[in-house]
Amino acid sequence: TKSKTSCNHKNAQVRKEWRSLSANDRKKYISAVKCLISHKSQADPKKVPGARNRLDDFVASHLIEQPKIHFNGHMFAWHRHFTWSYEQALRNECGWTGAQPYWDWTLDAGNILASPVFDGSPTSMGSNGEFIPHGTLHFEGFGLTVDLPPGSGGGCLKHGPFSDLIVNIGANQTLAPPDATIAPESTAVNNQTTTGLEYNPHCLTRDLAPDVWANQLGVPYVEYLMRATNVNHLEKRIDGLDGTQPDVQPRMHSAGHFVVGGQNNDPFAAPGDPMFFLVHSQLDRMYTIWQGQDPENREHQVGGTTEPVDLDGTGPKVTPNDKLTFDVIGGKMKLKDLLSTTDKQYCYIY
């Protein structure tokens, strides 16, 4: 465990935007991800019978823990450690020497279909999915109903990195019906996650959405986010639960996933798309920037409750000693040890 004095500007890993990496480094990162996918799962097969590789382990962890880590006061810290654990796996198991890159979606909010992140070139994170005509998907979970209008793809990745990726657990996200409710997610919300852990091999899908979700990723919404006055307020704003401004209800967290679509439309098995970790590195960057505006008061601040979508704040209060569990990719961590990117086990900046 690193102490505060051991992490400084000279030895901190610097997380960079995807486009800021050299073409060679982007290829090295992609190779490291493919290496991780080639490594055998370390999960208990009795617990996660469908896991075949190390990426599946991360999907399984997210699936198992999902009722405790979304729309609540643990969301930021849990996903910070989850993304860092993935970064460490790439570094320790697959020779990646850099930090986890992020996707600054404000650069693409105006024209996501032209983004070099998704152009299918050897230095991209892969392409859009094949176009499959489909209607609106209805996500139901945590007491919320969110309509996902059809995007510009829907099928398996067309070309480029990860076009041959098989996701082994979670729902099959190939969208055939013209109009559907995402039933597997609704089932998972009710804690019945075992079905999501069975062996269910399917291609990686995407459905880039240039309209409603991309529009929520622009600079004005980042500014709206940064005006949050405490960490509970920040979580409510990023998750679209800030009732103080009924005319402004962007869901930047959801939008970062839904704009990619396909596998990312499944909030629980979304890590099956390696793009998930660039999305969550960006969300962690938003959290880190917010903390950095007032480090003395915000760096170790906790807030909210452990209950998802707790609009009236009556659930169990979040405390610094709360234990967060990571299941198949790691043990338990105290919340207070996950709050600074330059303390304890962490030593990275943006």
N, C-alpha and C positions, 0 to 999 in steps of 0.2 A: 504494500500500500504506500502510495506516495504522500508525503506530507506537503504542506503548503509551500515550504521553502524549496522543495525539489523541483517544482514546476515553475518555469519562468519563460520569458519570451524567446530565449535561445533554444530551449529543448521542447517547447510545446509543438505538437502536431498542428498544422494549419489546414483546416478543411476549406477546399476551394470549390467554386462553381464549376460545373462540368465543362463549360466552354473555356475556362481559365486553365484547365489541364492541357498540356501539350498533346498532340495527336498520339505520340508514342505512349504517354502516360495513360491516356484513355484506353488504348489497346491493352496495356498492362493490367489495368483495373478490370476490364472485361475478361481477360484471361484468368485473373484471380477468382472472379465470380464463377467462371466455368470450372475452374479447379475445385472450388468448394462444392459445386454440384456433382463433381465426379467422385467426391469422397463419401464413404459409406456413412449412413445415419448412425448416430450415437445414442438414439432414443431407445428406451425399453420397448421391444416389439409387442409386448403384452399391452402396453399402454397406448402406443401409437403404431398399430399394425400396418398402416399404410406408408410409413416413412421409409424411404429408400436412400436418401442422401442428406447431406448436411443442411441444404436449403430447406428441405422438408422439416428438419428439426426446428428451424425458426418459425415456419408456418405453424407447426404443432404447438409451440410455446404460445404463440399469439392466439391460436384457437382456444387453447385450454384456459388461458388467463383472461380472455376477452370480457367476461362480465364485470371484471374488477378494474379495468384500465381505460374505459372509454367514457366520455362525457362526465368526468368527475375530477376530483382534486389530485388523483394519481396519474392522470393522463400524460402530462408533460414529463415527469420524472421517469415513469415506467418506460416510455418510448425512447427517452434519452439513453437509458441503460441498454435497452434492447438494440438500438442502432449502434451503440458503442460496442456491444458484444459481437455484433456482426462484423464490424470493422476489425476487431481483434482477431476474429476467426480468419478473415482474409489475410491479415498480417502474419499470424502465428502458424496457420495451416497451409497457406498458399502463396507466401512470399511477397505479398503486396507491401511496398515500403512507404506508401503515402498514407494520407488520412482519407476518411470517408468523404467523397464529394457530395455536393448538394445541387439541387436544381432550383435556381432563382426563377420562379415562374412569372415574376413580373416582366421578365424579358420576353415572354412568349404569350402573355395574356391577350395581346391584340391579334395574334395570328399563330395559334398553336400548331396548325397544320404545316407551317413553314419552319418549325423549330428544328435546329440541327440535332437536338436531343433525340428526336424520333424519326430522323430521315432515313433510317435503315442502312446508313453507311457503316463501314467497319469501325468508325470512331463515334458511333451513336449508341444509345441504349436499346437499339432495335427500332422496328417500324411500327406503324399503325396495324390494326388487324385487318384481315380481308373484309370487304364490305358485305355485310349480310343485312338485307332490309329487315328492320324490326321496329316494334313500337316502344312505348314507354315501359320502363321497369319501375315497380313500386317496392321500395325498401321499407320494411316494417320491422321496427325493433326499438327497444328502450322506450316504448311508449310514443315513438315518433313514426310518422309516415313521410317518406321523402320520395318524390317522383323523379326518376332519372330519364329524361328525354333521350331518344336515340341519338347516338353520335355518328361518326363518319366511318366506322369500321364494324366491330362486333365479333369478327371471327379470329382465327389463329393469325399470329404475326406473319406478315407477308415475306419479309426478307431481313437480312442483317443479323446482328448478334441476338441470340436467344430465340430465333425463329424455330429452332429444333428443340426448345426446352419443353420437357414434359413435367407438369405439376402433378404430384402423386397423391395429394390429399386435398380436401376441400371440395366444394361444389364445382361441377363442370360449368364454366361460364360462357360456353358457346350459345349465342342467343338465337334460337330458332323461332320461338313463338312471337306473334305480332304484338302481344301485350301480355305481361306476366308479372306476378308477384314473386320476389326472390324468396321462395319458401325456405331453402336451407339456412339462410341467415335468420329468419324468424324462429326457426327451430333452435339454432345455436344460442340465440338471445335467451331462450328459456332454459339454458344450461345443458341442453341435450347435445353436447358437442361430440359425443362418441362417434356419431355418423360421419362427422367431418374428419375423423382421424382414420377412417378405413381407407384401404387402397382404392383409389379412384383416379387412375392416370388420365390426364387430358392435356391438350396443348395449351400454351399460354395465349390468352386472348387480350386484345385491347380495342378500345372504341373511342378514339380521341374526340372530345366534345368541344367544338370551337365556340359554342354560344353561351348557354346559361352558366356553366361552371367556369369556363375560362374568364368570363367577365368578372368573376369574384376574386380573381387572383392579381388584380392590378394594384398599382401603388396607392390609390385612394383607400383601398381596404386595408392595406398594411398600415397606413397612417391611422386609420380608425382603430386598428388593433393596438397600436402603440400608445394610444391615449388611455388605455386601461389603467386604473389606479391601484389595483392589487392583483395578486396572482389568480385569485378566484374569478375576478372580473375578466382577466386575460383569457382564462379557460372558457368562460361563458361566451366571450366574444368570438374566439376562434372556432368554437363549436356551434355558433349560431343560436345561442340560448340567452343572449343579452336582451332582456325585455325592456330595458330602459329606453331603447330607441326602436320602436316597433316598425319604423319604415326602413331601418337598416339592419337586416338580419343575414348578413353573409355567413356562410359556413366554410371558412377558409380551410379548415382541416379536412372536411368532407370534400370540398372542391378540389383540393390537391390530389385526391384519389379518383374522384368521379370524372375529372377532366381526362384522365388516362383511360379509365373505364375497363371493361372486360374483367380480368382477374381483380383489378382494383375496385370494382363495384361490390366485391365481397369484402365487407369490412373486417372479416375475421381471418380469411385465408389470403388476404392481399399480399403478404410477404412472399407469396409464390412468384410474383413478378419482381425481379431484382430492382425495378424502378422504385418500388416501395421505399427502399432505403435512401434514395436521393430525395424523395418526397419528405420523409421524416427527418432527414438531416436539415432540410429547409425549415421544417416546423421547429426543430430544435434551435436553429439559427434565429428564428423569430423570438423564441423564448429567451435565448441568450442576449439578443439585442435589447429586449425589454428589461432584462435583469441589469444589463450594463448601463441603462439610463440612470439608475440609482442603486449602485452596488451595495452600499451600506445597508439599505433597507430591503432590497429585493433578492440579493444573491442567495439567502438562506430562508426566504419567506415561503411558508406553506399556507394553504387556505382551502376553502370549500369543504365538501364532504366526500365520503367514499361511495355514496349512492349515485348511480348514473342518472343524469337529467334531473337533478334535485333542485327544481326551480325555487322552492320555498325554503331550502336550506335546513330542513329538519332531520336529515340523515346524520350518521355518525361523523363527528368532526375529524378532519385530517389532522394528524399530529406528526411532529418530526420523527417520532419513534415508530411510526407505522412500518410494518414489514411488507415489502413488495416481493412477490415470488415470480420466478422466471422459468420454472419447471424444467423442461428437457434441455434448455441451453444454459442453465445456471441455477444457483440456489436462491437463498433469500437475501435481500438487501434492505437496510433501513433507509427510509425516505431521506433522512437528513444527510446521508452519504451520497445522494444522487443530485444534489442541488447546485453544485459549482463545477464548471467544465475544467477548472484548474486546481482541483483539490481531490484528496483521496486517490482513487484509482484513475481518475481522469487527468489528462494533460493535453487539452486541445483548445484551439480558438478558431474563429472564423475570419 
